[in-house]
């Protein structure tokens, strides 16, 4: 758990050594709690990567995201990993997140991320955390620093029980990600990376069809759903430049993940009310 953009998804991906959560420099990249399993000789950890808590929720989407995170915290949790970032000052989002963390009745590990970055340094803002959280691990999610220490700390708090997940035939560690949802998330990630600030927050993505053609090419048909015609024009771009750029980036990543040649067919649709039903 943590405020937006502290590196929770990067931490999860690099712990698992496989991409399950999309990442971008922008808030609201993670929109739903993502479950993934880690396993080694010590046992099994089922991680839940929660969306970052927003200090203000002016729209239905951000309200829904906060609600899903808060709902996750009321479930059966064995350990809470609270991720913070000294390169950013504390603000209302951090205060709100800390308030929710305090309510969780489970062992808590404070993880200080981005320790590979020395400046700016707002560690003074978080000085009192050292008194509140007796267990602190400093990591770099990007460079995989101190992952062994973090995993040791998590395993130390986990109860002995039967395996939660049978990983015998598990293709990838994401437990609540089927192929269509994973691919739609990859499309949304590229929208977040390539578009101006206001556009990604009007966007949802869906994959309607995945089919392997006779020539072995994987055909993926997807939609980018936005709220107005002006955002649709930005997503398509002049002479289709932007939609082609997004499609090419999606294709490259899916080809790398699948080991197959991929054809990505993207279209942009308008639904001004999609955020209300998210």
N, C-alpha and C positions, 0 to 999 in steps of 0.2 A: 504494500500500500504506500501511497505518497501523492503529493500534489502533481499536477501535470508537468511533464518534461523533466522529471528527475532521473529518468533512465530505467524505469521499471521493466519495460519491454526489452530493451537492450540487455539488461541483466538476465532476464529469463532466457532469451535466445542464446546468449553465450554460455549460460549454465548448462543448457540442454545441448549445446554445440549443433543446433539446428534451428532454423527460423520457424517460429510458430506465430509470433506476434509482429505485426507491422510497426514500423517506426518512422518518425519524421520529426523535424525540429518544431513542429507546431502543436499546440494543445489540441485535445479532443481527438488525437489519433486513435487511441484505444477507446472504443465505445461500449464494450460489454466485457464482463469478467471472462477471461480465457483460462481454461483448465489445461494443464499439461503435466506429464509424468516424467520424473527423473528417477533413474534406478542405477545402483551400483551394488557392490558386495555387502554394504552395510544395510541396505534395505531400499525403500521406495518413498519418494516424496511426490505428492500431488500438489503442484503449485497452482494458485489462482492469481492471475495477473489482473488486478482491478484497474478500471479507469481512474485517472487522476481526479481529485475532488476540485470542483470549481467554487471559488468564493462567491461569485454572483451567477445566478441562473436566469438570465433574461428571456430565454427561449425554451420551448418545450423539449428540445433535444438535450440541452445541458441539464435541465431538471431531471430528465429520464436517466441520463448517465449517472448523476449523483445518486439517484434513487437506487439504481442497480448496484452501485458500490456499497451503499449503506445496507442494502438487503444482504449482500454477501457477508458483511461483518456480523450479522445476526445468526449465521449458520454455524455449523460445528467446526471450529477452527482449533488446531492443535498448537500452532505457532503463528505469530504475526511478525512479518518482516516489514519494518517501517523505513522507507528509503527517503533520505534527504540529500540536499545538494548545497554545499557551502559556497558555491560560486554565485548564488542568488540570495538576495536578502529575504528574511522572513516577511510574509505579508498575510493578508486575510485568508488566502487559500491555505497557507501553511497552518495558521491558527485553527482553521476549521478542521483540517485533516488531523491535527494533534488532538483536538477535542474528541473526534471519533475514535482515534487510537486509544485514548484513555478509557473509553467505555468498554473496550474489548477485554473480556476476562480470560486471557490466555497469556502464556509467556511471550515476551516481546523482545525482538532483536532490532536494535537501531543500526541501520546500514548507512554509512556516509559514503556516497558515490562521488565519482569524478575527482578522486584524489590525485589523478594525473595532472590536474589543472591547478596551478598555484595562485592564479590571479584572474578575476577578483576574488577576494577572500572575505566572506561574511560570517566566519566561524564564531565571532563574538556574539552574533544574533542568536546562536544556538547553544551558548555556553551552559545554560541551565539544563539542557538535555542530558548532560553527563551525570547529573544527580538523579534525574528521573528514570534513565534507562541504564541499568547496571551492566548490560551486555551490549557492547558496541563493536562493530566490525567496519573497518575502512577498506573500501574496494574501488577499483576502476572497472565498471561493467564493460567498457569499451575494450580495455586491454586484458581483461580476465585476471586482474590482480586480487589476491587473497580469496579466491573462490574456495580453496580448500578449507580455510578458516571459517568461512560462512557456512559451508555445507556441514562441517563438524558441529557448529553451533546449532544448526537446525536439527540434525539427527539426534543431538543430545536431548532435545525436548520431545521427540516423537515417541508416542506410546508403542509398545509391542502389540501387534495385531496381525491378522491375516492380510495378505496383499489386497489392496483396494482395486488394483487394475491388473488384469492378465495381459502382459506385454508380449506373449508368445508370438502372436500374429499382428502386432501393432506396427503399422507401416511408418507412422510419424507420431511424435509425442503429444500433439494437440488432441485433447479428448473430446472437446465440443466443437471441432472444426471438421466438417466434411469437405469434399473436394470443391464443391460449388462455393461454399462460404469462404474457404481459404483463397480461392482465385478471386472472388469479389473483393476480399480484403487487399489483395495485391494490387488490384485496379485502383482501389481507393487510396492506397499508399502513394501511388504514382501521381494521382490528382493532387494530393497534399504536397508532394515534392515540387511539382511543376507550375502550379497555379498561384496567382496572387492571393494575398491573405484572406480576402472575404469570400472567395469562391469555394474553397474546400468545405466550409461549414454549411454550405447550402446543398451538399452533395451526399447522396447515398449510392451504393453500387449493388448490382445483382448479376449473377451468372445464370442464364436460363438454360444453357445447353453445353454439355461436354460430350464430344463424340470422336471416336477414332475412325478416320476414313480408311478406305481400302489401301491407300498408298502409305499408311502408317502415320500420317500427320494427325496431330491432336487438334481438333477444331473446338474453339471456345467462343461462345456467343455471350456477350455481356452488355449490360446497360449501365450508363451513368445517369442517375436521376437527380435533377436539380429543380430549383423552385421558380425560376423565371426565364424568360427568353433571353434576357441580357447575359445571364450566366451561361446559358446554352451556347450563345455565340462565342463567349470566352473559351469554353471547353472545346469547341470545335476549332476555333482559331481561323485566321485568314487562310483561305483555300485548303482548309482542313489540317493545317500545320500542327495544331496542338493535339487534336485527337490522334493523329498519326504518331506524334511523339510519345504520347501516353501508351498507345497500343504497342509500339516498338519496345518500350521499356518493360511492359508486362510480358511480352513474348520472350524477351531475353531471359527474364527471371524464371518463367515457367519452363523454358527449355532447359535451363540449368538444373531446376528442381526435378524435372521428369526424365531428363535424358532423351527426350523425343523432340522432333520438329513440331512446332506449335503455330497454328494460325489463329490470330485473335481478331474477332469481329465485334467492334464496339459501336454502339449508338448512344445518342444523348436524348433523354426524354425529360419532359417537364411535368412535375407534380407538385404544385404549391403547398400541398398538405402532408407530404410524406413525414415531416418531422413530428407531426401530431400523433402518428400511429407507430412511431419507432419503438 
